[in-house]
């Protein structure tokens, strides 16, 4: 039985799924905080996204393209980066490199240092 992808009714989420990064960035400016937790970003190209203050908790980024994205101000607790392309990504300083590598290679969910 195949698992269904996680979906989210938010229009900003749909823009990212559809590859409309520029439009997402323009519309994100109008929101104080974008909540996209528990979303499915498998195989999505997110290069160029303005991820500042975006809530990505518990999201799946399996095979996503995140190259060059600044995630330093995003919430990533519980996110999984299995096989994601992360070259040049700036992760939050409280997220240990070991956590990131375990997530990329084994699909574990990341935990912040306390």
MMTF fields as JSON, N, C-alpha, C and O atoms, coordinates in Angstrom:
{
  "mmtfVersion": "1.0.0",
  "mmtfProducer": "UNKNOWN",
  "numBonds": 455,
  "numAtoms": 456,
  "numGroups": 114,
  "numChains": 1,
  "numModels": 1,
  "chainsPerModel": [1],
  "groupsPerChain": [114],
  "chainIdList": ["A"],
  "bondAtomList": [4, 2, 8, 6, 12, 10, 16, 14, 20, 18, 24, 22, 28, 26, 32, 30, 36, 34, 40, 38, 44, 42, 48, 46, 52, 50, 56, 54, 60, 58, 64, 62, 68, 66, 72, 70, 76, 74, 80, 78, 84, 82, 88, 86, 92, 90, 96, 94, 100, 98, 104, 102, 108, 106, 112, 110, 116, 114, 120, 118, 124, 122, 128, 126, 132, 130, 136, 134, 140, 138, 144, 142, 148, 146, 152, 150, 156, 154, 160, 158, 164, 162, 168, 166, 172, 170, 176, 174, 180, 178, 184, 182, 188, 186, 192, 190, 196, 194, 200, 198, 204, 202, 208, 206, 212, 210, 216, 214, 220, 218, 224, 222, 228, 226, 232, 230, 236, 234, 240, 238, 244, 242, 248, 246, 252, 250, 256, 254, 260, 258, 264, 262, 268, 266, 272, 270, 276, 274, 280, 278, 284, 282, 288, 286, 292, 290, 296, 294, 300, 298, 304, 302, 308, 306, 312, 310, 316, 314, 320, 318, 324, 322, 328, 326, 332, 330, 336, 334, 340, 338, 344, 342, 348, 346, 352, 350, 356, 354, 360, 358, 364, 362, 368, 366, 372, 370, 376, 374, 380, 378, 384, 382, 388, 386, 392, 390, 396, 394, 400, 398, 404, 402, 408, 406, 412, 410, 416, 414, 420, 418, 424, 422, 428, 426, 432, 430, 436, 434, 440, 438, 444, 442, 448, 446, 452, 450],
  "bondOrderList": [1, 1, 1, 1, 1, 1, 1, 1, 1, 1, 1, 1, 1, 1, 1, 1, 1, 1, 1, 1, 1, 1, 1, 1, 1, 1, 1, 1, 1, 1, 1, 1, 1, 1, 1, 1, 1, 1, 1, 1, 1, 1, 1, 1, 1, 1, 1, 1, 1, 1, 1, 1, 1, 1, 1, 1, 1, 1, 1, 1, 1, 1, 1, 1, 1, 1, 1, 1, 1, 1, 1, 1, 1, 1, 1, 1, 1, 1, 1, 1, 1, 1, 1, 1, 1, 1, 1, 1, 1, 1, 1, 1, 1, 1, 1, 1, 1, 1, 1, 1, 1, 1, 1, 1, 1, 1, 1, 1, 1, 1, 1, 1, 1],
  "groupList": [{"groupName": "UNK", "atomNameList": ["N", "CA", "C", "O"], "elementList": ["N", "C", "C", "O"], "formalChargeList": [0, 0, 0, 0], "bondAtomList": [1, 0, 2, 1, 3, 2], "bondOrderList": [1, 1, 2], "singleLetterCode": "X", "chemCompType": "L-PEPTIDE LINKING"}],
  "groupTypeList": [0, 0, 0, 0, 0, 0, 0, 0, 0, 0, 0, 0, 0, 0, 0, 0, 0, 0, 0, 0, 0, 0, 0, 0, 0, 0, 0, 0, 0, 0, 0, 0, 0, 0, 0, 0, 0, 0, 0, 0, 0, 0, 0, 0, 0, 0, 0, 0, 0, 0, 0, 0, 0, 0, 0, 0, 0, 0, 0, 0, 0, 0, 0, 0, 0, 0, 0, 0, 0, 0, 0, 0, 0, 0, 0, 0, 0, 0, 0, 0, 0, 0, 0, 0, 0, 0, 0, 0, 0, 0, 0, 0, 0, 0, 0, 0, 0, 0, 0, 0, 0, 0, 0, 0, 0, 0, 0, 0, 0, 0, 0, 0, 0, 0],
  "groupIdList": [1, 2, 3, 4, 5, 6, 7, 8, 9, 10, 11, 12, 13, 14, 15, 16, 17, 18, 19, 20, 21, 22, 23, 24, 25, 26, 27, 28, 29, 30, 31, 32, 33, 34, 35, 36, 37, 38, 39, 40, 41, 42, 43, 44, 45, 46, 47, 48, 49, 50, 51, 52, 53, 54, 55, 56, 57, 58, 59, 60, 61, 62, 63, 64, 65, 66, 67, 68, 69, 70, 71, 72, 73, 74, 75, 76, 77, 78, 79, 80, 81, 82, 83, 84, 85, 86, 87, 88, 89, 90, 91, 92, 93, 94, 95, 96, 97, 98, 99, 100, 101, 102, 103, 104, 105, 106, 107, 108, 109, 110, 111, 112, 113, 114],
  "secStructList": [7, 7, 7, 7, 7, 7, 7, 7, 7, 7, 2, 2, 2, 2, 2, 2, 2, 6, 6, 7, 2, 2, 2, 2, 2, 2, 2, 2, 6, 6, 7, 1, 7, 3, 3, 7, 6, 6, 7, 5, 7, 6, 6, 7, 5, 7, 6, 6, 7, 7, 7, 6, 6, 3, 3, 7, 6, 6, 7, 5, 7, 6, 6, 7, 5, 7, 6, 6, 7, 5, 7, 6, 6, 1, 5, 7, 6, 6, 7, 5, 7, 6, 6, 7, 5, 7, 6, 6, 7, 5, 7, 7, 6, 6, 1, 7, 2, 2, 2, 2, 2, 2, 2, 2, 2, 2, 7, 7, 5, 7, 7, 7, 7, 7],
  "xCoordList": [0.842, 0.0, 0.887, 1.744, 0.696, 1.503, 0.996, -0.206, 1.948, 1.594, 1.181, 1.785, 0.166, -0.255, 0.653, 1.035, 1.004, 1.8, 1.003, -0.219, 1.722, 1.082, 0.68, 1.44, -0.484, -0.93, -1.235, -1.385, -1.32, -1.565, -2.436, -2.13, -3.496, -4.389, -3.828, -4.401, -2.732, -2.177, -1.751, -1.094, -2.126, -1.774, -0.262, 0.263, 0.442, 1.886, 2.555, 3.529, 2.018, 2.527, 2.335, 3.246, 1.177, 0.887, 1.82, 2.215, 2.167, 3.101, 4.45, 5.058, 4.92, 6.196, 6.118, 7.04, 5.037, 4.856, 4.843, 5.303, 4.311, 4.215, 5.467, 5.51, 6.5, 7.75, 7.704, 8.548, 6.744, 6.59, 7.278, 6.629, 8.597, 9.405, 9.315, 9.149, 9.421, 9.373, 8.044, 8.009, 6.959, 5.645, 5.503, 4.92, 6.04, 6.03, 6.753, 6.229, 7.954, 8.753, 8.021, 8.074, 7.344, 6.604, 5.431, 5.192, 4.711, 3.54, 3.934, 3.191, 5.088, 5.563, 5.804, 5.612, 6.216, 6.502, 5.272, 5.406, 4.088, 2.844, 2.473, 1.547, 3.183, 2.877, 3.957, 5.139, 3.552, 4.529, 5.327, 6.554, 4.622, 5.259, 4.499, 3.277, 5.216, 4.613, 4.706, 5.799, 3.557, 3.502, 3.251, 2.143, 4.298, 4.198, 4.628, 5.143, 4.416, 4.822, 4.019, 2.878, 4.64, 4.039, 3.75, 2.853, 4.479, 4.237, 5.205, 6.266, 4.807, 5.578, 6.266, 5.611, 7.589, 8.373, 9.257, 10.298, 8.85, 9.625, 9.735, 8.746, 10.992, 11.313, 10.992, 10.838, 10.888, 10.573, 11.87, 12.736, 11.986, 13.129, 12.817, 11.957, 13.521, 13.279, 14.398, 14.475, 15.258, 16.343, 15.77, 14.847, 16.32, 15.889, 14.792, 14.381, 14.308, 13.237, 13.751, 14.865, 12.925, 13.188, 12.585, 11.381, 13.422, 12.949, 13.02, 12.784, 13.338, 13.443, 12.109, 11.073, 12.155, 11.007, 9.916, 8.777, 10.236, 9.255, 9.282, 10.353, 8.109, 7.969, 7.922, 6.901, 9.039, 9.138, 9.195, 9.693, 8.696, 8.767, 8.044, 6.955, 8.679, 8.14, 7.87, 7.028, 8.553, 8.38, 9.285, 10.318, 8.875, 9.673, 10.312, 9.623, 11.66, 12.414, 13.162, 14.244, 12.595, 13.229, 13.497, 12.579, 14.762, 15.192, 14.857, 14.826, 14.611, 14.356, 15.678, 16.745, 15.601, 16.782, 16.785, 16.013, 17.664, 17.76, 19.071, 19.42, 19.782, 21.11, 21.078, 20.313, 21.95, 22.111, 21.041, 21.066, 20.103, 19.008, 19.486, 20.201, 19.094, 19.397, 18.253, 17.189, 18.484, 17.502, 17.837, 17.25, 18.778, 19.272, 18.217, 18.35, 17.168, 16.106, 14.795, 13.765, 14.835, 13.642, 13.549, 14.563, 12.343, 12.129, 12.159, 11.359, 13.091, 13.284, 13.138, 13.379, 12.754, 12.643, 11.785, 10.649, 12.341, 11.601, 11.558, 10.945, 12.2, 12.215, 13.147, 14.094, 12.871, 13.693, 14.223, 13.467, 15.537, 16.211, 16.792, 17.829, 16.165, 16.691, 17.005, 16.124, 18.274, 18.768, 18.554, 18.597, 18.326, 18.154, 19.491, 20.553, 19.419, 20.616, 20.814, 20.034, 21.857, 22.026, 23.314, 23.711, 23.961, 25.185, 24.918, 24.026, 25.703, 25.581, 24.437, 24.188, 23.73, 22.619, 23.18, 24.125, 22.599, 22.952, 21.883, 20.751, 22.258, 21.339, 21.409, 22.383, 20.393, 20.445, 21.675, 22.051, 22.291, 23.524, 23.29, 24.236, 22.073, 21.774, 21.498, 21.206, 21.586, 21.36, 22.725, 23.426, 23.091, 24.421, 24.615, 23.677, 25.844, 26.178, 25.873, 25.458, 26.078, 25.793, 24.305, 23.938, 23.461, 22.012, 21.642, 20.828, 22.242, 21.961, 22.405, 21.659, 23.617, 24.129, 23.334, 23.092, 22.931, 22.094, 20.77, 20.255, 20.235, 18.975, 19.139, 18.304, 20.211, 20.429, 20.706, 20.194, 21.502, 21.883, 20.885, 20.729, 20.205, 19.309, 17.852, 16.99, 17.574, 16.2, 15.696, 14.491, 16.616, 16.174, 15.64, 15.964, 14.831, 14.3, 15.305, 15.857, 15.533, 16.56, 16.051, 14.878, 17.012, 16.742, 17.766, 18.944, 17.295, 18.179, 18.937, 18.459, 20.135, 20.871, 20.165, 19.706, 20.073, 19.39, 20.392, 20.013],
  "yCoordList": [-1.181, 0.0, 1.245, 1.391, 2.119, 3.335, 4.396, 4.555, 5.112, 6.207, 7.42, 7.714, 8.109, 9.341, 10.475, 10.525, 11.385, 12.534, 13.411, 13.526, 14.01, 14.94, 16.177, 16.652, 16.684, 17.878, 18.974, 18.716, 20.161, 21.308, 22.276, 22.545, 22.803, 23.683, 25.089, 25.849, 25.438, 26.779, 27.104, 26.296, 28.287, 28.718, 28.853, 28.574, 29.284, 29.428, 28.063, 27.946, 27.046, 25.684, 25.259, 24.7, 25.52, 25.132, 25.856, 25.282, 27.103, 27.827, 27.119, 26.99, 26.66, 25.95, 24.616, 24.26, 23.884, 22.595, 22.787, 21.924, 23.926, 24.211, 24.88, 25.221, 25.074, 25.666, 27.168, 27.721, 27.836, 29.287, 30.007, 30.64, 29.894, 30.423, 31.944, 32.497, 32.625, 34.098, 34.593, 35.527, 33.973, 34.383, 34.086, 34.879, 32.939, 32.618, 33.709, 34.211, 34.084, 35.096, 36.432, 37.118, 36.802, 38.064, 38.025, 38.992, 36.924, 36.817, 36.577, 36.942, 35.971, 35.713, 37.013, 37.069, 38.038, 39.338, 39.869, 40.608, 39.508, 39.985, 39.244, 39.653, 38.157, 37.365, 37.555, 37.663, 37.597, 37.69, 36.397, 36.416, 35.291, 33.988, 32.992, 32.882, 32.276, 31.282, 29.918, 29.452, 29.281, 27.97, 26.901, 26.766, 26.144, 25.052, 23.741, 22.849, 23.629, 22.413, 21.21, 21.344, 20.035, 18.76, 18.674, 17.936, 19.401, 19.39, 18.453, 18.097, 18.077, 17.203, 18.024, 18.591, 18.075, 18.771, 17.785, 18.169, 16.521, 15.511, 15.892, 16.203, 15.856, 16.109, 17.537, 17.78, 18.48, 19.875, 20.686, 20.558, 21.51, 22.403, 23.687, 24.466, 23.904, 25.073, 26.106, 27.015, 25.973, 26.948, 28.337, 28.537, 29.295, 30.68, 31.073, 32.233, 30.136, 30.442, 31.347, 31.174, 32.307, 33.116, 32.348, 32.423, 31.608, 30.729, 31.371, 30.696, 32.65, 33.316, 33.254, 33.661, 32.746, 32.631, 31.679, 31.763, 30.784, 29.802, 28.604, 28.127, 28.126, 26.966, 25.709, 25.408, 24.979, 23.732, 22.521, 21.464, 22.666, 21.545, 20.324, 20.43, 19.168, 17.861, 17.738, 16.934, 18.505, 18.407, 17.323, 16.978, 16.8, 15.836, 16.549, 17.152, 16.475, 17.085, 16.014, 16.279, 14.81, 13.706, 14.104, 14.459, 14.04, 14.394, 15.831, 16.138, 16.701, 18.112, 18.791, 18.362, 19.824, 20.598, 21.886, 22.808, 21.927, 23.076, 23.842, 24.681, 23.566, 24.153, 25.67, 26.357, 26.174, 27.61, 28.295, 29.518, 27.542, 28.14, 28.492, 27.712, 29.658, 30.079, 29.632, 30.25, 28.552, 28.019, 28.408, 27.873, 29.336, 29.65, 30.213, 30.086, 30.833, 31.408, 30.616, 31.05, 29.467, 28.625, 27.639, 27.3, 27.18, 26.14, 24.796, 24.541, 23.933, 22.655, 21.442, 20.32, 21.63, 20.51, 19.401, 19.637, 18.18, 17.023, 16.871, 15.93, 17.781, 17.671, 16.536, 16.199, 15.957, 14.884, 15.314, 15.789, 15.144, 15.589, 14.426, 14.588, 13.282, 12.089, 12.359, 12.72, 12.176, 12.33, 13.723, 13.89, 14.719, 16.095, 16.655, 16.255, 17.574, 18.256, 19.493, 20.443, 19.48, 20.528, 21.333, 22.04, 21.242, 21.991, 23.489, 24.043, 24.134, 25.575, 26.009, 27.206, 25.062, 25.419, 25.948, 25.384, 27.029, 27.555, 27.089, 27.573, 26.135, 25.583, 26.394, 27.113, 26.287, 26.968, 26.521, 25.349, 27.462, 27.13, 26.113, 25.438, 25.98, 25.003, 23.61, 22.693, 23.441, 22.143, 21.548, 22.04, 20.493, 19.896, 19.27, 18.734, 19.347, 18.76, 17.264, 16.73, 16.588, 15.155, 14.877, 13.906, 15.73, 15.578, 15.73, 14.974, 16.702, 16.954, 15.764, 15.295, 15.281, 14.169, 12.88, 12.126, 12.622, 11.451, 11.556, 10.562, 12.746, 12.953, 12.769, 12.129, 13.326, 13.224, 11.775, 11.313, 11.064, 9.709, 8.638, 7.636, 8.83, 7.791, 8.231, 7.414, 9.497, 9.976, 10.23, 10.358, 10.306, 10.585, 12.01, 12.864, 12.249, 13.594, 14.366, 13.831, 15.618, 16.411, 16.918, 17.242, 16.968, 17.488, 18.594, 18.469, 19.657, 20.777, 20.465, 19.73, 21.05, 20.999, 21.884, 22.97, 21.454, 22.262, 23.022, 23.756],
  "zCoordList": [0.0, 0.0, 0.0, 0.872, -0.943, -1.064, -0.091, 0.122, 0.488, 1.378, 0.553, -0.479, 1.005, 0.349, 0.807, 1.976, -0.099, 0.312, 1.283, 1.19, 2.194, 3.114, 2.318, 1.474, 2.579, 1.873, 2.887, 4.081, 2.4, 3.257, 2.463, 1.301, 3.037, 2.287, 2.041, 1.26, 2.686, 2.584, 1.151, 0.494, 0.678, -0.675, -0.858, -1.936, 0.204, 0.112, -0.1, -0.843, 0.558, 0.363, -1.1, -1.711, -1.641, -3.02, -4.003, -5.018, -3.705, -4.562, -4.599, -5.662, -3.437, -3.38, -4.114, -4.848, -3.925, -4.615, -6.128, -6.875, -6.573, -8.007, -8.564, -9.746, -7.717, -8.178, -8.373, -9.077, -7.77, -7.914, -6.751, -5.918, -6.72, -5.617, -5.544, -4.457, -6.675, -6.67, -6.117, -5.315, -6.541, -6.055, -4.56, -3.82, -4.117, -2.689, -1.914, -0.919, -2.359, -1.662, -1.594, -0.573, -2.663, -2.681, -1.702, -0.979, -1.68, -0.805, 0.65, 1.562, 0.869, 2.236, 2.993, 4.208, 2.295, 2.909, 3.639, 4.614, 3.185, 3.782, 5.063, 5.762, 5.381, 6.579, 7.632, 7.304, 8.894, 9.974, 10.092, 10.183, 10.09, 10.23, 9.369, 9.466, 8.536, 7.657, 8.328, 8.652, 8.535, 9.188, 8.139, 7.621, 7.835, 6.881, 7.528, 6.855, 8.821, 9.522, 9.026, 8.583, 9.112, 8.705, 7.207, 6.8, 6.395, 4.949, 4.215, 4.726, 3.025, 2.166, 1.075, 0.2, 1.142, 0.124, -0.636, -1.169, -0.687, -1.403, -2.878, -3.541, -3.369, -4.782, -5.23, -6.427, -4.3, -4.651, -4.713, -3.848, -5.737, -5.89, -5.131, -5.541, -4.023, -3.173, -3.27, -2.443, -4.264, -4.408, -4.598, -5.388, -3.871, -3.976, -3.002, -2.978, -2.199, -1.249, -0.128, 0.366, 0.26, 1.452, 2.621, 2.864, 3.343, 4.412, 5.792, 6.794, 5.863, 7.157, 7.895, 7.37, 9.103, 10.009, 9.508, 9.969, 8.583, 8.126, 9.071, 9.446, 9.451, 10.325, 9.46, 8.842, 9.42, 8.672, 9.613, 9.227, 10.829, 11.77, 11.201, 10.637, 11.364, 10.957, 9.458, 9.056, 8.633, 7.186, 6.603, 7.177, 5.455, 4.704, 3.531, 2.708, 3.455, 2.373, 1.574, 1.05, 1.478, 0.766, -0.684, -1.423, -1.076, -2.438, -2.84, -4.032, -1.889, -2.214, -2.578, -2.138, -3.363, -3.738, -2.925, -3.186, -1.944, -1.039, -1.226, -0.395, -2.29, -2.459, -2.336, -3.011, -1.437, -1.259, -0.428, -0.293, 0.134, 0.905, 2.309, 2.939, 2.794, 4.159, 5.072, 5.095, 5.822, 6.768, 8.204, 9.144, 8.379, 9.717, 10.656, 11.873, 10.116, 10.952, 10.846, 11.36, 10.186, 10.033, 11.195, 11.806, 11.499, 12.509, 11.799, 10.899, 12.211, 11.527, 12.428, 11.982, 13.673, 14.619, 14.02, 13.61, 13.971, 13.486, 11.975, 11.472, 11.235, 9.775, 9.347, 10.058, 8.19, 7.643, 6.284, 5.436, 6.079, 4.863, 4.067, 3.423, 4.094, 3.437, 1.962, 1.181, 1.6, 0.223, -0.362, -1.58, 0.485, 0.0, -0.473, 0.005, -1.406, -1.896, -1.023, -1.099, -0.196, 0.814, 0.657, 1.584, -0.477, -0.696, -0.54, -1.183, 0.323, 0.523, 1.409, 1.548, 2.017, 2.916, 4.223, 4.774, 4.718, 6.032, 7.007, 6.984, 7.872, 8.855, 10.151, 10.376, 11.0, 12.302, 13.103, 13.076, 13.811, 14.531, 15.645, 16.052, 16.149, 17.199, 16.654, 17.421, 15.354, 14.73, 14.395, 13.511, 15.105, 14.964, 13.589, 12.999, 13.086, 11.787, 11.761, 10.732, 12.893, 12.965, 12.747, 12.085, 13.304, 13.121, 11.649, 11.119, 11.009, 9.601, 8.752, 7.893, 8.996, 8.206, 8.446, 7.504, 9.679, 9.939, 9.195, 8.684, 9.138, 8.442, 6.938, 6.298, 6.367, 4.924, 4.515, 3.496, 5.294, 4.905, 5.328, 4.629, 6.459, 6.977, 7.122, 7.443, 6.89, 6.968, 8.378, 8.592, 9.352, 10.715, 10.809, 9.984, 11.809, 12.039, 12.893, 13.854, 12.536, 13.228, 14.578, 14.762, 15.515, 16.857, 17.138, 16.807, 17.745, 18.098, 19.39, 20.254, 19.493, 20.748, 21.75, 21.397, 22.961, 23.99, 24.811, 25.724]
}
